Amino acid sequence: MTTLLWGVLPYVTLALLVAGLAWRHRYDKFGWTTRSSQVYESRLLNIASPAFHYGILFVLVGHLVGLFIPTSWTDAVGVNERTYHLFSLYGGTAAGIVTVGGIALLIYRRRTRAPVFRATTVNDKLMYLVLVAAIVLGMVAKLSHTSGNGYDYRQSIAPWARSLFTLSPDPDLMAGVPVLYQVHAVFGMALIALVPYTRLVHMFSAPVQYLFRPYVVYRSRDPEQLGPRPERRGWERAGS
């Protein structure tokens, strides 16, 4: 079971992610959107959406730092384990609360606004369920190990995660990890696998083409020329 969960399942997750993104880009380009429901209701959305997006961004950055920045690097810049633990505890909990609050308001909006609820799909419901479970389980796992420096996942979960990307997985590193962290990791992998098949796919979109599009040139016009212009024969000199 250890090998299956921590040596095989991560690569199955990655395969589902890559295959789903490739399939979606090839056969569902017009569906590669957030399927925004702002046209139905915008007041609650203007509060819930920024809370969710900023919260989840900080959660994601925290996971990337915790999993892929070795302890030796943070020690080298003067951040000891106690400081890192407190920053992770308070910063991560705050980001999680903001994210869950945003999701809760989004779900409330979908449930209480009839047009938005009718636009909600089974994929949306599954996505919300897995997303909330992953975030809440992460918060509970963190808050359940607050004594001292807490559980040092950078000595077990982080090396395991990095071993996956070097194609030399070490499932035994996860054998002694607290159950809550293990369940959180499983739901995290489930969420990653679902991304291409839900509205979360838009996280892989960026308006990069805007950086390279030509400038829009505006030219001034003589106020006397506003309105219908009289017809003129022959060539006319262009103004500035």
VOPAGU-2260 file (C-alpha; in pm, 1 decimal, decimal comma):
REM VOPAGU-2260
SITE   aa  ch    i         X         Y         Z
SITE  MET   A    0       0,0       0,0       0,0
SITE  THR   A    1     286,2     238,9      75,6
SITE  THR   A    2     434,0     184,4    -268,9
SITE  LEU   A    3      93,1     221,4    -434,0
SITE  LEU   A    4       2,4     545,9    -256,0
SITE  TRP   A    5     337,5     721,0    -257,9
SITE  GLY   A    6     522,5     558,0    -547,1
SITE  VAL   A    7     253,8     495,0    -809,3
SITE  LEU   A    8     -37,6     729,6    -740,1
SITE  PRO   A    9     168,1    1050,2    -783,1
SITE  TYR   A   10     264,4     949,2   -1137,3
SITE  VAL   A   11     -93,9     847,8   -1216,7
SITE  THR   A   12    -195,1    1195,4   -1098,8
SITE  LEU   A   13      67,0    1360,2   -1318,9
SITE  ALA   A   14     -39,5    1148,3   -1618,7
SITE  LEU   A   15    -404,6    1248,7   -1571,1
SITE  LEU   A   16    -302,1    1613,8   -1544,8
SITE  VAL   A   17     -87,8    1616,9   -1859,5
SITE  ALA   A   18    -325,7    1399,7   -2063,8
SITE  GLY   A   19    -624,1    1607,1   -1953,8
SITE  LEU   A   20    -457,8    1935,8   -2045,5
SITE  ALA   A   21    -354,6    1799,1   -2386,2
SITE  TRP   A   22    -705,0    1661,9   -2454,7
SITE  ARG   A   23    -875,4    1980,6   -2340,0
SITE  HIS   A   24    -647,9    2197,3   -2554,0
SITE  ARG   A   25    -700,5    1974,2   -2856,8
SITE  TYR   A   26   -1075,3    1912,2   -2838,8
SITE  ASP   A   27   -1225,7    2170,9   -2603,2
SITE  LYS   A   28   -1049,7    2501,9   -2660,1
SITE  PHE   A   29   -1374,9    2696,5   -2636,1
SITE  GLY   A   30   -1449,5    2526,5   -2303,6
SITE  TRP   A   31   -1110,7    2627,4   -2158,9
SITE  THR   A   32   -1263,3    2904,3   -1949,0
SITE  THR   A   33   -1384,8    2978,2   -1597,9
SITE  ARG   A   34   -1743,1    2963,7   -1729,8
SITE  SER   A   35   -1799,5    3290,3   -1547,2
SITE  SER   A   36   -2146,2    3349,8   -1402,0
SITE  GLN   A   37   -2086,2    3718,7   -1336,0
SITE  VAL   A   38   -2365,8    3810,4   -1576,8
SITE  TYR   A   39   -2612,4    3646,9   -1335,2
SITE  GLU   A   40   -2481,6    3803,9   -1013,2
SITE  SER   A   41   -2180,4    4024,5    -943,4
SITE  ARG   A   42   -2210,5    4176,0    -594,0
SITE  LEU   A   43   -2119,1    3860,5    -400,7
SITE  LEU   A   44   -1878,5    3750,5    -672,9
SITE  ASN   A   45   -1677,7    4072,3    -638,6
SITE  ILE   A   46   -1611,0    3978,9    -274,7
SITE  ALA   A   47   -1578,1    3600,8    -294,5
SITE  SER   A   48   -1362,7    3574,2    -606,2
SITE  PRO   A   49   -1071,9    3796,6    -491,5
SITE  ALA   A   50   -1075,4    3630,9    -146,6
SITE  PHE   A   51   -1054,3    3285,3    -302,1
SITE  HIS   A   52    -794,1    3370,3    -564,8
SITE  TYR   A   53    -557,8    3563,9    -336,8
SITE  GLY   A   54    -598,5    3304,3     -62,8
SITE  ILE   A   55    -529,7    3007,4    -289,2
SITE  LEU   A   56    -229,9    3188,1    -439,4
SITE  PHE   A   57     -69,2    3222,8     -95,6
SITE  VAL   A   58    -156,6    2860,2     -15,3
SITE  LEU   A   59       9,5    2745,8    -338,2
SITE  VAL   A   60     322,1    2954,2    -278,7
SITE  GLY   A   61     345,4    2819,8      75,8
SITE  HIS   A   62     329,1    2461,1     -48,9
SITE  LEU   A   63     592,7    2524,2    -315,3
SITE  VAL   A   64     828,9    2680,9     -62,6
SITE  GLY   A   65     767,5    2411,3     198,7
SITE  LEU   A   66     808,3    2119,4     -39,4
SITE  PHE   A   67    1080,3    2234,4    -276,5
SITE  ILE   A   68    1302,3    2468,4     -72,3
SITE  PRO   A   69    1539,2    2249,1     133,6
SITE  THR   A   70    1595,1    2323,3     501,9
SITE  SER   A   71    1959,9    2398,3     431,5
SITE  TRP   A   72    1857,1    2690,0     209,3
SITE  THR   A   73    1638,2    2855,1     473,1
SITE  ASP   A   74    1906,0    2794,6     736,6
SITE  ALA   A   75    2160,1    2963,1     509,8
SITE  VAL   A   76    1957,2    3285,1     502,2
SITE  GLY   A   77    1908,0    3283,9     878,0
SITE  VAL   A   78    1557,7    3135,0     903,7
SITE  ASN   A   79    1570,9    2869,7    1173,4
SITE  GLU   A   80    1315,5    2592,1    1215,9
SITE  ARG   A   81    1121,3    2774,5    1490,8
SITE  THR   A   82    1080,8    3088,5    1278,0
SITE  TYR   A   83     982,7    2885,9     974,4
SITE  HIS   A   84     728,6    2688,2    1177,8
SITE  LEU   A   85     562,6    3002,4    1317,9
SITE  PHE   A   86     549,7    3169,2     977,1
SITE  SER   A   87     407,3    2853,1     822,0
SITE  LEU   A   88     156,3    2809,0    1103,2
SITE  TYR   A   89      16,8    3161,0    1117,7
SITE  GLY   A   90      64,5    3255,4     753,0
SITE  GLY   A   91     -66,9    2925,4     621,7
SITE  THR   A   92    -364,9    2926,4     857,1
SITE  ALA   A   93    -455,8    3283,3     761,0
SITE  ALA   A   94    -430,8    3203,1     389,8
SITE  GLY   A   95    -639,5    2889,2     441,2
SITE  ILE   A   96    -910,0    3080,1     629,2
SITE  VAL   A   97    -930,5    3344,6     357,2
SITE  THR   A   98    -948,9    3074,1      89,3
SITE  VAL   A   99   -1215,6    2871,0     267,1
SITE  GLY   A  100   -1412,6    3189,6     336,5
SITE  GLY   A  101   -1403,2    3277,8     -32,5
SITE  ILE   A  102   -1511,5    2926,6    -131,0
SITE  ALA   A  103   -1792,6    2930,5     126,4
SITE  LEU   A  104   -1924,1    3257,3     -15,6
SITE  LEU   A  105   -1896,6    3121,8    -371,1
SITE  ILE   A  106   -2093,6    2810,6    -272,6
SITE  TYR   A  107   -2353,8    3023,0     -89,9
SITE  ARG   A  108   -2387,4    3238,0    -400,0
SITE  ARG   A  109   -2435,8    2934,9    -622,5
SITE  ARG   A  110   -2693,1    2782,5    -390,3
SITE  THR   A  111   -2900,8    3095,9    -330,3
SITE  ARG   A  112   -2894,7    3256,5    -675,7
SITE  ALA   A  113   -3118,5    3049,6    -903,8
SITE  PRO   A  114   -2952,5    3138,8   -1239,3
SITE  VAL   A  115   -2607,6    3064,0   -1095,2
SITE  PHE   A  116   -2729,0    2736,6    -944,2
SITE  ARG   A  117   -2873,8    2625,3   -1278,0
SITE  ALA   A  118   -2533,8    2690,3   -1437,0
SITE  THR   A  119   -2360,8    2465,9   -1179,7
SITE  THR   A  120   -2246,6    2129,4   -1313,2
SITE  VAL   A  121   -2163,1    1799,4   -1144,5
SITE  ASN   A  122   -1796,1    1876,8   -1212,7
SITE  ASP   A  123   -1831,6    2201,6   -1020,3
SITE  LYS   A  124   -1977,9    2024,3    -718,6
SITE  LEU   A  125   -1705,1    1758,5    -721,2
SITE  MET   A  126   -1437,6    2025,4    -761,2
SITE  TYR   A  127   -1566,9    2225,5    -465,4
SITE  LEU   A  128   -1585,8    1911,3    -249,1
SITE  VAL   A  129   -1228,8    1799,5    -319,3
SITE  LEU   A  130   -1090,0    2154,1    -301,0
SITE  VAL   A  131   -1248,4    2227,5      36,5
SITE  ALA   A  132   -1146,2    1886,3     173,0
SITE  ALA   A  133    -783,7    1934,0      65,7
SITE  ILE   A  134    -755,3    2281,3     220,0
SITE  VAL   A  135    -939,4    2201,8     543,0
SITE  LEU   A  136    -743,9    1879,9     595,8
SITE  GLY   A  137    -419,2    2071,4     549,4
SITE  MET   A  138    -524,2    2327,0     809,2
SITE  VAL   A  139    -638,2    2059,9    1054,2
SITE  ALA   A  140    -315,2    1865,6    1008,9
SITE  LYS   A  141    -110,0    2177,6    1075,1
SITE  LEU   A  142    -313,6    2287,5    1377,8
SITE  SER   A  143    -302,9    1936,4    1523,7
SITE  HIS   A  144      75,1    1951,0    1551,6
SITE  THR   A  145     152,2    2292,4    1701,9
SITE  SER   A  146     353,5    2195,3    2010,1
SITE  GLY   A  147     720,2    2288,1    1994,5
SITE  ASN   A  148     819,8    2328,1    1631,5
SITE  GLY   A  149     523,9    2120,1    1516,7
SITE  TYR   A  150     559,5    1831,0    1277,7
SITE  ASP   A  151     863,8    1889,9    1057,9
SITE  TYR   A  152     727,6    1778,7     721,5
SITE  ARG   A  153    1038,9    1914,4     552,0
SITE  GLN   A  154    1224,3    1607,2     674,8
SITE  SER   A  155     977,8    1356,7     527,1
SITE  ILE   A  156     706,8    1488,6     293,4
SITE  ALA   A  157     931,7    1744,2     121,8
SITE  PRO   A  158    1212,1    1497,6      33,9
SITE  TRP   A  159     947,0    1253,7     -88,8
SITE  ALA   A  160     793,8    1520,4    -314,9
SITE  ARG   A  161    1133,5    1616,0    -455,6
SITE  SER   A  162    1221,4    1250,8    -513,8
SITE  LEU   A  163     921,2    1221,0    -746,5
SITE  PHE   A  164    1058,5    1488,3    -977,8
SITE  THR   A  165    1399,7    1325,2    -991,7
SITE  LEU   A  166    1227,8    1000,8   -1098,4
SITE  SER   A  167    1365,7     820,7    -794,5
SITE  PRO   A  168    1059,9     801,0    -566,3
SITE  ASP   A  169    1116,0     703,5    -205,2
SITE  PRO   A  170     773,9     592,0     -69,8
SITE  ASP   A  171     925,3     488,1     263,8
SITE  LEU   A  172     966,2     855,6     355,1
SITE  MET   A  173     586,3     877,2     387,8
SITE  ALA   A  174     550,6     566,1     604,3
SITE  GLY   A  175     583,0     749,4     936,6
SITE  VAL   A  176     396,8    1066,7     836,3
SITE  PRO   A  177      90,3    1149,6    1053,9
SITE  VAL   A  178    -235,2    1021,4     906,5
SITE  LEU   A  179    -386,1    1368,5     863,0
SITE  TYR   A  180     -92,4    1475,9     648,3
SITE  GLN   A  181    -123,3    1157,8     444,3
SITE  VAL   A  182    -496,1    1209,6     382,5
SITE  HIS   A  183    -426,3    1574,6     293,9
SITE  ALA   A  184    -167,3    1460,0      39,5
SITE  VAL   A  185    -411,2    1211,2    -117,8
SITE  PHE   A  186    -679,7    1477,5    -155,4
SITE  GLY   A  187    -417,2    1713,1    -294,0
SITE  MET   A  188    -327,9    1462,0    -564,3
SITE  ALA   A  189    -697,3    1408,7    -640,2
SITE  LEU   A  190    -737,5    1784,2    -683,3
SITE  ILE   A  191    -440,2    1803,4    -919,9
SITE  ALA   A  192    -584,4    1518,8   -1128,7
SITE  LEU   A  193    -921,4    1698,6   -1151,4
SITE  VAL   A  194    -781,5    2031,8   -1267,6
SITE  PRO   A  195    -797,8    1969,8   -1646,3
SITE  TYR   A  196   -1155,7    1842,8   -1627,9
SITE  THR   A  197   -1304,0    2132,6   -1430,3
SITE  ARG   A  198   -1314,3    2511,9   -1442,7
SITE  LEU   A  199    -981,6    2510,8   -1254,8
SITE  VAL   A  200    -815,0    2451,8   -1591,3
SITE  HIS   A  201    -806,2    2829,1   -1637,1
SITE  MET   A  202    -513,9    2842,8   -1393,4
SITE  PHE   A  203    -296,0    2727,4   -1683,6
SITE  SER   A  204    -403,9    3018,7   -1900,3
SITE  ALA   A  205    -225,7    3351,0   -1916,7
SITE  PRO   A  206    -275,2    3638,0   -2164,4
SITE  VAL   A  207      88,0    3617,5   -2276,2
SITE  GLN   A  208      -4,4    3738,7   -2624,7
SITE  TYR   A  209     -93,9    4076,2   -2478,1
SITE  LEU   A  210     277,1    4138,6   -2418,9
SITE  PHE   A  211     350,6    4111,2   -2790,2
SITE  ARG   A  212      43,9    4257,8   -2956,8
SITE  PRO   A  213      94,8    4580,3   -3157,1
SITE  TYR   A  214      12,5    4913,9   -3003,5
SITE  VAL   A  215    -327,7    5066,6   -3061,5
SITE  VAL   A  216    -264,7    5401,5   -3230,4
SITE  TYR   A  217    -501,6    5687,8   -3156,5
SITE  ARG   A  218    -502,4    5989,8   -3387,1
SITE  SER   A  219    -650,1    6327,6   -3308,9
SITE  ARG   A  220    -918,3    6473,8   -3531,6
SITE  ASP   A  221   -1014,1    6828,6   -3611,7
SITE  PRO   A  222   -1334,9    6910,1   -3417,4
SITE  GLU   A  223   -1478,9    7054,7   -3736,8
SITE  GLN   A  224   -1448,4    6714,3   -3899,8
SITE  LEU   A  225   -1662,7    6535,7   -3642,0
SITE  GLY   A  226   -1990,4    6401,7   -3770,9
SITE  PRO   A  227   -2073,7    6320,5   -4133,3
SITE  ARG   A  228   -1798,4    6422,9   -4371,8
SITE  PRO   A  229   -1872,8    6578,0   -4709,2
SITE  GLU   A  230   -1779,6    6370,8   -5009,4
SITE  ARG   A  231   -1462,4    6484,3   -5185,3
SITE  ARG   A  232   -1320,0    6385,0   -5516,5
SITE  GLY   A  233    -961,3    6276,0   -5566,0
SITE  TRP   A  234    -686,3    6221,9   -5310,9
SITE  GLU   A  235    -695,9    6381,1   -4969,1
SITE  ARG   A  236    -390,7    6458,8   -4757,1
SITE  ALA   A  237    -389,1    6262,1   -4432,9
SITE  GLY   A  238    -379,3    6464,1   -4113,9
SITE  SER   A  239    -177,0    6386,9   -3799,2
